Amino acid sequence: MSASVWAAGVVCCAGAVGASDVARVVENGVARAVVVVAEGAPGQTIAAAELLGQYVQRSSGATLRVVEEGKASAPQPPGAGPTAASGATPLTIHVGRDRYVESLGLELEDLDDDGFIIRVPDGRNVVIVGPTPWRTEFGVCEFLERFVGVRWLMPGQDGDDVPDRRTIEIPVGTDIRSEPAFFSRQFSGLVGAVQTTWARRNRMHGRVSFHHNLLRLFPPSKYARTHPEFFPIRGGRRYIPPNDHTHGWQPCFSAPGIVEEAVAAICRYFDQHPEATSYSLGVTDSSGHCECGRCRAQDPDEPNFLGRRNVSDRYYAWCNKVVEGVLRKHPDKWFGCLAYSEVAEPPSRLKVHPRIIPYMTYDRMKWVDPELRAEGRRLTRRWQSVSPVLGWYDYIYGTPYCVPRVWFHHMADYYRFALAHHVRAMYAEAYPNWGEGPKLYVALRLLWDPHQDVDALLDDWYARAVGPAAADALAGYYAIWEEFWTRRIPGSAWFTRGGQYLRFNNPSYLADVTEEEIRRSRELLERTVRLAGTDKQKARAKLLLRAFEYYEASALAYAGAGSREAPPPRTEAEAIEALGEARDRLLMAGRRLRLVKQFARHPVLVHPIPPDRQPLLAGAGWGGSSFWRLLDWIGRSQRVRARLERMAESATQDVRRQARAVLALGRGTAEPVSANPSLESPDGRWPKEW
């Protein structure tokens, strides 16, 4: 594996070695190692050791025993598979902090909380360790990727790729210290254990609480009567939320005693949850800030860059005071918050406490526009000047988009910029569609080290996912959609310059998708399926083709929705052809919704945000509206009329209904659904039929 891909956040040293200067884990299918954990090791560490053994067995056929320290020479249980020869001294793989590891003086506490060490000091010992079980688990995953060749490409039973290796060995002198560029890395919207396990294997780990939380810190059920002054003045009156779940309001940050009450409540939380590393000071979603004189006196006169009232100074001043109070009792904690809406602007009169991590919320795919990129970078630099540590909150939605939304190289560019400008925590609303293939895989790799070669990551993913013979076809498929989103969409009517995120609930970008792109995409994926190598690679190729069927149906059906504005056919032959196209598009409109229902039962293809949650995405009228171009031909052509009459008896309900409606209107037999279709009344009153 090339160093450009796998040296992410890694210091790796190994001297020149000969054939004998290796630590052999497995030799010709026979285990030469035993996995050791400390006596009384945490369950997560034991699970990591077992994970190591599981994948070594899948790769080589050899079984590695997992034993507690001091029991490494315990007898092998019968039927456990090939193991070290009788009397041989096996290699010891130390997973976690046992006595031997502690004797090495590895200075583990200097590592980031997700960092780890892999060391091979001699031919008898391999060390995989971090100072916490999380770090050790990530070290095991790195070991399996680097030395066994495992890849967790996608979720699901066919998602991991494990090469056959009868011999597994590591050079003596290997010394790897690895830690992430971004210490918190989290995507939301993953569905079920299959998807979250995949993310964990790829070292996703959210470590900062920052979401909307002030309504929980100051629940009305507790404070409405005892401290009504904690709630905002709005419209000249005190606003008390009706219940503990109501959003759209913020506390009065200048209320007497509100800082002290927040400090006491947060200290109680950490007393009760000593394992927690952070607490969220995130504003309520959203707006509803206090309008009292004390609060307003702290605000700048000008709105913020979003055109909203700028209350950043009052909010961050309050946050600073709260954090200072909590840290007196709990000095090692972090505090996340959302730089969002009215608090999106950096404060102008103060610095943010170094233990506060403001998450800047923005859909950075919008940075494909040079002007928006320049504006976003300026804002990040302004935040950098007032806050030592920043977080980014991104919107990298897979669903509910109707074609693959990928921007691999652009993503790497802005991650690199982030790392250079105090951003150390990353969160994104992902809600994945795994038809986007390597998107989240590459994203998680880059969050560990954004300086990796994106093309090397992609080439590795394509070759491992479907095999070398099919890799070029799959790469060509995703290149179509990366070009679409990064080169063509910025100039489209759909692309918006304002707001914090692109309109994921508006599918009008489909107007820019060409039928040639859909045809070519299908051609490339079908070729991928034909050329895919192993059974698992064929299964992955078929899954990607299956996911594409939704994209294809969506694009073709939406094109039918737009064709109602096209001129009517000029000839009978054109009318007959257009009628067939209209039927096909209508069938696609129904197919896309049926696919989503079928996918709901699939652990990988499931849509976290199905299209029926958004009116514009539900597709009412998609495909069917193209029938209306044929209206004038009903009276002019017996062939068109006969074709429509046959469709009116179709076994497919959508086709049958649409054809009957067009025929009824064309023949003048349609009945109005309103008793007063003019929507008028001679006396100027509402019609009684309403």
Buried (B, 14 or more C-beta within 10 A) or exposed (E): EEEEBBBBBBEBEBEEEEEEBBBBBBBEEBBBBBBBBBEEBBEBBBBBBBBBBBBBBBBBBBBBBBBBBEEBEEEBEEEEBBBBEEEEEBBBBBBBBBEBBEEBEBEBEEBBBBBBBBBBBEBEBBBBBBBBBBBBBBBBBBBBBBBBBBBBBBBBEBBBBBEEBEBBBBBBBBBBBBBBBBBBBBBEBBBEEBBBBBBBBBBBBBBBBBBBBBBBBBBBEBBBEEBBBBBBBBEEEBBBBEEEEBBEBBBBBBBEEBBEBBBEBBBEBBEEEEEEBBBBBBBBBBBBBBBBEBBBEBBBEEEBBBEBBBBBBBBBBBBBBBBEBBBEEBEEBBBBBBBBBBBBBBBBEBBBBEBBBBBBBBBBBBBBBEEBBEBBBEBBEBBBEBBBBBBBBBBBBBBBBBBBBBBBEBBBBBBBBBBEBBBBBBBBBBBBBBBBBBBBBBBBBBBBBBBBBBBBBBBBBBBBBBBEBBBBBBBBBBBBBBBBBBEBBBEEEBBBEEEBBBBBBEBBBBBBBEEEBBEBBBEBBBBBBEBBBBEBBBBBBBBBBBBBBBBBBBBBBBBBBBBBEEEEBEEBEEBBEBBEBBBBBBBBBBBBBEBBEBBEEBBBBBBBBBBBEBEEBBBEBBBBBBBBBBEBBBEEBEBBBEBBEEBBEBEBEBBBBBBBBBBBEBEEEEEEEEEEEEEEEEEEEEBEEE
